[in-house]
Amino acid sequence: MLIYMLATAMTVAMLIATVFGLHQEAQRIRVKATTKRFEGFGLRKPYRHY
């Protein structure tokens, strides 16, 4: 009986950790998407007069 209770507790703890991790990842992606700026059409090099 004790083993079943420990297994249940570990399962619940792992589910909570998974939900927390998914929430953190979604928040990181959301912040990254909102702060992304339009960079143009590639890397711009300054024009040199040689």
Summary of the structure (lengths in Angstrom):
residues: 50
radius of gyration: 23.9
end to end distance: 83.2
largest distance: 83.2
contacts: 67
relative contact order: 0.07
helix: 68%
strand: 0%
